[in-house]
Amino acid sequence: MTDPTGPSNYETLAVSVRRLIDATIRTEVSPEVVAAAAAKIDSVTNELSAALMPGSFGERTVDDGQPVAAGNAVIGIRNPSAPPLVIHHNDDGSVWTEFTLGAAYEGPPGHVHGGVIALILDHVLGAPTHKAGRPAYTGTLTLRYHRPTRLRRPLRSEARIESVDGRKNFVVGSISDADGPTVTAEGVFIHRRESPAS
Amino acid sequence: MTDPTGPSNYETLAVSVRRLIDATIRTEVSPEVVAAAAAKIDSVTNELSAALMPGSFGERTVDDGQPVAAGNAVIGIRNPSAPPLVIHHNDDGSVWTEFTLGAAYEGPPGHVHGGVIALILDHVLGAPTHKAGRPAYTGTLTLRYHRPTRLRRPLRSEARIESVDGRKNFVVGSISDADGPTVTAEGVFIHRRESPAS
């Protein structure tokens, strides 16, 4: 049963699969051992597939206490492809997160893929605009890459709303390493109209 | 040994882990079965970790025929978190790719994460600018989100160089579903100076 004081078994499984992803990329064991590993994994996948929700995690209609964003590509604790980021909200409405990215996030050798930077900044810039029951969606996002971002270094991303015009939130943010920002971004995040007619 | 006419065992392993990622997010089997699955995966990870390359795949210095981008976050055939995209180059220099995204790429319920769109467009827009031995790096990237992009639908992304100014390539591209573009993008991709002094 789920322990309310710790990670659920589902979250623990995702942690295990994240380690497996890294080992799958970096392993140098023999092709025979790799083939045997694939067979074992297929067996586990079959066991887990004995009961699968249709579609994706966010499309579930049950409420069993699991967070709705558990499958999210950036923050999903059940998504092994997600780092997953933990977004912290400051009293002034700004947000921040700290993380390290490994082999699964590579673009140029030894460096974070520019698209992974964009993936993270889209999520982090959107975070300060979310209101309970009223999410905001990306309208435009502009990224400026100042210098490369290394893998396996402590990184920090932050964002804040600069101004609001009706349903539009103008947000700025960045990803930084120990030497300062590597990529800066600005975006417009838009709340849907609250009218049910829209 | 690697069969030159088909996928390597390493690529087959990545395919298996991709299926496992999807099942990890979507499984509804009991917590006990999930816990047992995590233990089996940890065992496989330990076997694969008996010999691990240091760092990331792109940092390898050996040349054993494996493509240097095998670990890439977007196109890496050994990276289970990558879709992985296959980029096709047209005679006129433009590029295209077709793909479908499942539960691991979710943002809003049932929809592709806006950041995943950015991840893919960064890579696809960069593709037409790459020259052998002379990669280009993202300078700026601007994305315009016109409407949501659904999971599990056939998608197409394409990009072409609009103009070149010295080391700068001005590139435009899009992601489309059957009804047309959902997100359009423009970016500046920059070749490093060829001088060894730079």
Chai-1 contact restraints between the chains, C-beta under 6 A:
chainA,res_idxA,chainB,res_idxB,connection_type,confidence,min_distance_angstrom,max_distance_angstrom,comment,restraint_id
A,N9,B,P31,contact,1.0,0.0,6.0,A-B,restraint_1
A,N9,B,V34,contact,1.0,0.0,6.0,A-B,restraint_2
A,N9,B,A35,contact,1.0,0.0,6.0,A-B,restraint_3
A,Y10,B,V34,contact,1.0,0.0,6.0,A-B,restraint_4
A,T12,B,A38,contact,1.0,0.0,6.0,A-B,restraint_5
A,L13,B,T24,contact,1.0,0.0,6.0,A-B,restraint_6
A,L13,B,V34,contact,1.0,0.0,6.0,A-B,restraint_7
A,L13,B,A38,contact,1.0,0.0,6.0,A-B,restraint_8
A,A14,B,T24,contact,1.0,0.0,6.0,A-B,restraint_9
A,S16,B,A38,contact,1.0,0.0,6.0,A-B,restraint_10
A,S16,B,I41,contact,1.0,0.0,6.0,A-B,restraint_11
A,S16,B,D42,contact,1.0,0.0,6.0,A-B,restraint_12
A,V17,B,T24,contact,1.0,0.0,6.0,A-B,restraint_13
A,R19,B,T45,contact,1.0,0.0,6.0,A-B,restraint_14
A,L20,B,I41,contact,1.0,0.0,6.0,A-B,restraint_15
A,L20,B,T45,contact,1.0,0.0,6.0,A-B,restraint_16
A,I21,B,P80,contact,1.0,0.0,6.0,A-B,restraint_17
A,I21,B,S81,contact,1.0,0.0,6.0,A-B,restraint_18
A,A23,B,T45,contact,1.0,0.0,6.0,A-B,restraint_19
A,A23,B,L48,contact,1.0,0.0,6.0,A-B,restraint_20
A,A23,B,S49,contact,1.0,0.0,6.0,A-B,restraint_21
A,T24,B,L13,contact,1.0,0.0,6.0,A-B,restraint_22
A,T24,B,A14,contact,1.0,0.0,6.0,A-B,restraint_23
A,T24,B,V17,contact,1.0,0.0,6.0,A-B,restraint_24
A,T24,B,P80,contact,1.0,0.0,6.0,A-B,restraint_25
A,I25,B,F57,contact,1.0,0.0,6.0,A-B,restraint_26
A,I25,B,G71,contact,1.0,0.0,6.0,A-B,restraint_27
A,I25,B,R78,contact,1.0,0.0,6.0,A-B,restraint_28
A,I25,B,N79,contact,1.0,0.0,6.0,A-B,restraint_29
A,R26,B,L52,contact,1.0,0.0,6.0,A-B,restraint_30
A,R26,B,M53,contact,1.0,0.0,6.0,A-B,restraint_31
A,T27,B,L48,contact,1.0,0.0,6.0,A-B,restraint_32
A,E28,B,A51,contact,1.0,0.0,6.0,A-B,restraint_33
A,E28,B,M53,contact,1.0,0.0,6.0,A-B,restraint_34
A,V29,B,L48,contact,1.0,0.0,6.0,A-B,restraint_35
A,V29,B,A50,contact,1.0,0.0,6.0,A-B,restraint_36
A,V29,B,A51,contact,1.0,0.0,6.0,A-B,restraint_37
A,P31,B,N9,contact,1.0,0.0,6.0,A-B,restraint_38
A,V34,B,N9,contact,1.0,0.0,6.0,A-B,restraint_39
A,V34,B,Y10,contact,1.0,0.0,6.0,A-B,restraint_40
A,V34,B,L13,contact,1.0,0.0,6.0,A-B,restraint_41
A,A35,B,N9,contact,1.0,0.0,6.0,A-B,restraint_42
A,A37,B,V44,contact,1.0,0.0,6.0,A-B,restraint_43
A,A37,B,E47,contact,1.0,0.0,6.0,A-B,restraint_44
A,A37,B,L48,contact,1.0,0.0,6.0,A-B,restraint_45
A,A38,B,T12,contact,1.0,0.0,6.0,A-B,restraint_46
A,A38,B,L13,contact,1.0,0.0,6.0,A-B,restraint_47
A,A38,B,S16,contact,1.0,0.0,6.0,A-B,restraint_48
A,K40,B,V44,contact,1.0,0.0,6.0,A-B,restraint_49
A,I41,B,S16,contact,1.0,0.0,6.0,A-B,restraint_50
A,I41,B,L20,contact,1.0,0.0,6.0,A-B,restraint_51
A,D42,B,S16,contact,1.0,0.0,6.0,A-B,restraint_52
A,V44,B,A37,contact,1.0,0.0,6.0,A-B,restraint_53
A,V44,B,K40,contact,1.0,0.0,6.0,A-B,restraint_54
A,T45,B,R19,contact,1.0,0.0,6.0,A-B,restraint_55
A,T45,B,L20,contact,1.0,0.0,6.0,A-B,restraint_56
A,T45,B,A23,contact,1.0,0.0,6.0,A-B,restraint_57
A,E47,B,A37,contact,1.0,0.0,6.0,A-B,restraint_58
A,L48,B,A23,contact,1.0,0.0,6.0,A-B,restraint_59
A,L48,B,T27,contact,1.0,0.0,6.0,A-B,restraint_60
A,L48,B,V29,contact,1.0,0.0,6.0,A-B,restraint_61
A,L48,B,A37,contact,1.0,0.0,6.0,A-B,restraint_62
A,S49,B,A23,contact,1.0,0.0,6.0,A-B,restraint_63
A,A50,B,V29,contact,1.0,0.0,6.0,A-B,restraint_64
A,A51,B,E28,contact,1.0,0.0,6.0,A-B,restraint_65
A,A51,B,V29,contact,1.0,0.0,6.0,A-B,restraint_66
A,L52,B,R26,contact,1.0,0.0,6.0,A-B,restraint_67
A,M53,B,R26,contact,1.0,0.0,6.0,A-B,restraint_68
A,M53,B,E28,contact,1.0,0.0,6.0,A-B,restraint_69
A,S56,B,A103,contact,1.0,0.0,6.0,A-B,restraint_70
A,S56,B,E106,contact,1.0,0.0,6.0,A-B,restraint_71
A,S56,B,L151,contact,1.0,0.0,6.0,A-B,restraint_72
A,F57,B,I25,contact,1.0,0.0,6.0,A-B,restraint_73
A,G58,B,E106,contact,1.0,0.0,6.0,A-B,restraint_74
A,G58,B,P109,contact,1.0,0.0,6.0,A-B,restraint_75
A,E59,B,P109,contact,1.0,0.0,6.0,A-B,restraint_76
A,E59,B,G110,contact,1.0,0.0,6.0,A-B,restraint_77
A,G71,B,I25,contact,1.0,0.0,6.0,A-B,restraint_78
A,G71,B,A103,contact,1.0,0.0,6.0,A-B,restraint_79
A,G71,B,E106,contact,1.0,0.0,6.0,A-B,restraint_80
A,A73,B,Y105,contact,1.0,0.0,6.0,A-B,restraint_81
A,A73,B,E106,contact,1.0,0.0,6.0,A-B,restraint_82
A,A73,B,H113,contact,1.0,0.0,6.0,A-B,restraint_83
A,A73,B,V116,contact,1.0,0.0,6.0,A-B,restraint_84
A,V74,B,G115,contact,1.0,0.0,6.0,A-B,restraint_85
A,R78,B,I25,contact,1.0,0.0,6.0,A-B,restraint_86
A,N79,B,I25,contact,1.0,0.0,6.0,A-B,restraint_87
A,N79,B,A104,contact,1.0,0.0,6.0,A-B,restraint_88
A,P80,B,I21,contact,1.0,0.0,6.0,A-B,restraint_89
A,P80,B,T24,contact,1.0,0.0,6.0,A-B,restraint_90
A,S81,B,I21,contact,1.0,0.0,6.0,A-B,restraint_91
A,S81,B,S81,contact,1.0,0.0,6.0,A-B,restraint_92
A,S81,B,A104,contact,1.0,0.0,6.0,A-B,restraint_93
A,A103,B,S56,contact,1.0,0.0,6.0,A-B,restraint_94
A,A103,B,G71,contact,1.0,0.0,6.0,A-B,restraint_95
A,A104,B,S81,contact,1.0,0.0,6.0,A-B,restraint_96
A,Y105,B,A73,contact,1.0,0.0,6.0,A-B,restraint_97
A,E106,B,S56,contact,1.0,0.0,6.0,A-B,restraint_98
A,E106,B,G58,contact,1.0,0.0,6.0,A-B,restraint_99
A,E106,B,G71,contact,1.0,0.0,6.0,A-B,restraint_100
A,E106,B,A73,contact,1.0,0.0,6.0,A-B,restraint_101
A,P109,B,G58,contact,1.0,0.0,6.0,A-B,restraint_102
A,P109,B,E59,contact,1.0,0.0,6.0,A-B,restraint_103
A,G110,B,E59,contact,1.0,0.0,6.0,A-B,restraint_104
A,H113,B,A73,contact,1.0,0.0,6.0,A-B,restraint_105
A,G114,B,D122,contact,1.0,0.0,6.0,A-B,restraint_106
A,G114,B,T138,contact,1.0,0.0,6.0,A-B,restraint_107
A,G115,B,V74,contact,1.0,0.0,6.0,A-B,restraint_108
A,G115,B,L119,contact,1.0,0.0,6.0,A-B,restraint_109
A,G115,B,D122,contact,1.0,0.0,6.0,A-B,restraint_110
A,G115,B,H123,contact,1.0,0.0,6.0,A-B,restraint_111
A,V116,B,A73,contact,1.0,0.0,6.0,A-B,restraint_112
A,A118,B,A118,contact,1.0,0.0,6.0,A-B,restraint_113
A,A118,B,L119,contact,1.0,0.0,6.0,A-B,restraint_114
A,A118,B,D122,contact,1.0,0.0,6.0,A-B,restraint_115
A,L119,B,G115,contact,1.0,0.0,6.0,A-B,restraint_116
A,L119,B,A118,contact,1.0,0.0,6.0,A-B,restraint_117
A,L119,B,L119,contact,1.0,0.0,6.0,A-B,restraint_118
A,D122,B,G114,contact,1.0,0.0,6.0,A-B,restraint_119
A,D122,B,G115,contact,1.0,0.0,6.0,A-B,restraint_120
A,D122,B,A118,contact,1.0,0.0,6.0,A-B,restraint_121
A,H123,B,G115,contact,1.0,0.0,6.0,A-B,restraint_122
A,T138,B,G114,contact,1.0,0.0,6.0,A-B,restraint_123
A,T138,B,Y145,contact,1.0,0.0,6.0,A-B,restraint_124
A,G139,B,Y145,contact,1.0,0.0,6.0,A-B,restraint_125
A,T140,B,R144,contact,1.0,0.0,6.0,A-B,restraint_126
A,L141,B,L143,contact,1.0,0.0,6.0,A-B,restraint_127
A,T142,B,T142,contact,1.0,0.0,6.0,A-B,restraint_128
A,L143,B,L141,contact,1.0,0.0,6.0,A-B,restraint_129
A,R144,B,T140,contact,1.0,0.0,6.0,A-B,restraint_130
A,Y145,B,T138,contact,1.0,0.0,6.0,A-B,restraint_131
A,Y145,B,G139,contact,1.0,0.0,6.0,A-B,restraint_132
A,L151,B,S56,contact,1.0,0.0,6.0,A-B,restraint_133
